[in-house]
Amino acid sequence: MQNQIPLLIIGAGPFGLAMSAHAKYLGIEHVIVGKTMEFWKEHMPEGMLLRSDSRWHLDPENEHTIDKFLELNGLTYNDVEPLSVQFYLSYVQWFIEKKQIEVFETYVQKLEEDTDGFKAYLDNGITIHAKFVVIAIGLQYFKFLPGSLMKDLPQGSYTHSCDFVDMKSMKNKRVLILGGRQSAFEWAALLHEAGAKAVYLSYRHDTPQFTQSDWAWVNPMIDHIAEEPLWFRELPLQEQENISKKLWAEGRLKLEPWLAKRIKKDTIKLLPSTRLLSCVRIESGELKIMFDKAPNITADHIILATGFKVNIHNVPFLREGNILAKLSVRNDFPEIDEYFQTNITGLFITSMAAGQDFGPFFGFTIAVRTSAKLIGKCIMESLSVQKV
Ligand SMILES: Cc1cc2nc3c(=O)[nH]c(=O)nc-3n(C[C@H](O)[C@H](O)[C@H](O)COP(=O)(O)OP(=O)(O)OC[C@H]3O[C@@H](n4cnc5c(N)ncnc54)[C@H](O)[C@@H]3O)c2cc1C
């Protein structure tokens, strides 16, 4: 591994990999570190199906698309959609091979700004010096565990949904899921299919509709941002809010129709418009749980399908270094310019952490190509200025 390099990419998920592919295309020498598709391999359960379709591919150059992958394998959309995590991972593996991306499977422990760029201290003892750094670390440090709920839950009684992927461990057990959106319902179906004795879903709203989400309008919007990076942030606030709300409604007020019949089971009990009032662990180890508007239940474990909320201060390698003290932060998000650059020259932050300035689509893989193109453009411009 070269330890003096123009660009370091931290994260080897969809955003980091697309960035690496595009950097190669532009001829930007770089190193990419992280565990390849770690979040998808370790924090999504086997059998999970994606909400996104084959159009959300990784290639900013539109060459190694999911369409191409399907064509080479003699498959059609009908054969693979809704896409499984396993299918998506096989596409990503093919993409990595085609683009000849070499991921260094190690973590950054500490990132520091230096006199001439950045120093990243890796788990394997190596230090990398880079002029530019792209942070593409996804959601994993941003799990949302609402304080108001946590105070009522005994220690060890709960797990965030993204840390609960071994459904078989709940065979013959009773599970309460707190949360009422797609992952709460999908976890319920998977738990039932893995042999759970009972699954309760408690959420504070009505049951969302099982109906097809429409994401088609998002694609042109994201492509447009690649051409006109200021487009979203220059919209009147009301329009920004309307777009965010529309996306929110597609994602959160709808459940995928393919879940409906997997949920209608005697062992899965929906508790809409309910709140947990108390949870006590009794001598037998079971949890006695009271709700405001539903009968008491007994459960063995609680899963918090409570989503994610960006707080850049949670990122361990930033906490360790000297970056956080200098980084401009608003509402716990880093402030970034139209090229994802923070106020620290050369430091770019993308993916979900870019959502405040770029819009909520940046929590999804639809945005990987636009992100890579804009960051690539900015780095190329800086490099050409330096050469002059
Ligand atoms: C239940 C669920 C379902 C989802 N379904 C979809 C879907 O259908 N379609 C869709 O588009 N999106 C979906 N998403 C969102 C999707 O997971 C994210 O958009 C995507 O993973 C973000 O990509 P990323 O590359 O930023 O981060 P990730 O995929 O999370 O990858 C993060 C990378 O950072 C690395 N990393 C972390 N810490 C360090 C460190 N200290 N040093 C070096 N590397 C580090 C990790 O090893 C990993 O390689 C879903 C999310 C969840 C939770």
The ligand as a Tripos MOL2 file, in Angstrom:
@<TRIPOS>MOLECULE
LIG
   53    58     1     0     0
SMALL
NO_CHARGES

@<TRIPOS>ATOM
      1 C1        -32.2850   -1.9980    6.4310 C.3       1 LIG1
      2 C2        -31.7150   -1.1430    5.3370 C.ar      1 LIG1
      3 C3        -32.1220   -1.3240    4.0340 C.ar      1 LIG1
      4 C4        -31.6200   -0.5110    3.0150 C.ar      1 LIG1
      5 N1        -32.0470   -0.7200    1.7450 N.ar      1 LIG1
      6 C5        -31.5660    0.0550    0.7500 C.ar      1 LIG1
      7 C6        -32.0070   -0.1260   -0.5880 C.ar      1 LIG1
      8 O1        -32.8400   -0.9560   -0.8850 O.2       1 LIG1
      9 N2        -31.4560    0.6730   -1.5400 N.ar      1 LIG1
     10 C7        -30.5330    1.6380   -1.2640 C.ar      1 LIG1
     11 O2        -30.0910    2.3350   -2.1590 O.2       1 LIG1
     12 N3        -30.1260    1.8430    0.0030 N.ar      1 LIG1
     13 C8        -30.6170    1.0830    1.0040 C.ar      1 LIG1
     14 N4        -30.2030    1.2950    2.2900 N.ar      1 LIG1
     15 C9        -29.2540    2.3910    2.5270 C.3       1 LIG1
     16 C10       -27.8270    1.9080    2.2060 C.3       1 LIG1
     17 O3        -27.4550    0.9730    3.1660 O.3       1 LIG1
     18 C11       -26.8790    3.0830    2.2000 C.3       1 LIG1
     19 O4        -27.3140    4.0430    1.2410 O.3       1 LIG1
     20 C12       -25.4750    2.6820    1.7580 C.3       1 LIG1
     21 O5        -25.0170    1.5590    2.4510 O.3       1 LIG1
     22 C13       -24.5280    3.8360    1.9900 C.3       1 LIG1
     23 O6        -23.3320    3.5020    1.3770 O.3       1 LIG1
     24 P1        -21.9380    3.9400    1.9360 P.3       1 LIG1
     25 O7        -20.9200    3.4710    0.9480 O.co2     1 LIG1
     26 O8        -21.9420    5.3470    2.2950 O.co2     1 LIG1
     27 O9        -21.8020    3.1740    3.3330 O.3       1 LIG1
     28 P2        -21.7940    1.6680    3.7610 P.3       1 LIG1
     29 O10       -22.3650    0.7730    2.7470 O.co2     1 LIG1
     30 O11       -22.3720    1.6470    5.1230 O.co2     1 LIG1
     31 O12       -20.2470    1.3620    3.8740 O.3       1 LIG1
     32 C14       -19.4650    2.0060    4.8510 C.3       1 LIG1
     33 C15       -18.0220    1.6550    4.6300 C.3       1 LIG1
     34 O13       -17.2330    2.4140    5.5550 O.3       1 LIG1
     35 C16       -16.2890    1.5480    6.1210 C.3       1 LIG1
     36 N5        -15.8150    2.1190    7.3900 N.ar      1 LIG1
     37 C17       -16.5100    2.3900    8.5030 C.ar      1 LIG1
     38 N6        -15.6820    2.8670    9.4630 N.ar      1 LIG1
     39 C18       -14.4480    2.8990    8.9050 C.ar      1 LIG1
     40 C19       -13.1680    3.2580    9.3830 C.ar      1 LIG1
     41 N7        -12.9810    3.6880   10.6300 N.pl3     1 LIG1
     42 N8        -12.1210    3.1500    8.5460 N.ar      1 LIG1
     43 C20       -12.2700    2.6960    7.2680 C.ar      1 LIG1
     44 N9        -13.4610    2.3320    6.7810 N.ar      1 LIG1
     45 C21       -14.5380    2.4260    7.5940 C.ar      1 LIG1
     46 C22       -16.9970    0.2320    6.2560 C.3       1 LIG1
     47 O14       -16.1010   -0.8390    6.4630 O.3       1 LIG1
     48 C23       -17.7010    0.1850    4.8990 C.3       1 LIG1
     49 O15       -16.8080   -0.2750    3.9270 O.3       1 LIG1
     50 C24       -30.6870    0.5040    3.3270 C.ar      1 LIG1
     51 C25       -30.2590    0.6870    4.6450 C.ar      1 LIG1
     52 C26       -30.7740   -0.1040    5.6500 C.ar      1 LIG1
     53 C27       -30.3330    0.1180    7.0660 C.3       1 LIG1
@<TRIPOS>BOND
     1     1     2 1
     2     2     3 ar
     3     2    52 ar
     4     3     4 ar
     5     4     5 ar
     6     4    50 ar
     7     5     6 ar
     8     6     7 ar
     9     6    13 1
    10     7     8 2
    11     7     9 ar
    12     9    10 ar
    13    10    11 2
    14    10    12 ar
    15    12    13 ar
    16    13    14 ar
    17    14    15 1
    18    14    50 ar
    19    15    16 1
    20    16    17 1
    21    16    18 1
    22    18    19 1
    23    18    20 1
    24    20    21 1
    25    20    22 1
    26    22    23 1
    27    23    24 1
    28    24    25 2
    29    24    26 1
    30    24    27 1
    31    27    28 1
    32    28    29 2
    33    28    30 1
    34    28    31 1
    35    31    32 1
    36    32    33 1
    37    33    34 1
    38    33    48 1
    39    34    35 1
    40    35    36 1
    41    35    46 1
    42    36    37 ar
    43    36    45 ar
    44    37    38 ar
    45    38    39 ar
    46    39    40 ar
    47    39    45 ar
    48    40    41 1
    49    40    42 ar
    50    42    43 ar
    51    43    44 ar
    52    44    45 ar
    53    46    47 1
    54    46    48 1
    55    48    49 1
    56    50    51 ar
    57    51    52 ar
    58    52    53 1
@<TRIPOS>SUBSTRUCTURE
     1 LIG1         1 GROUP 0 **** ****
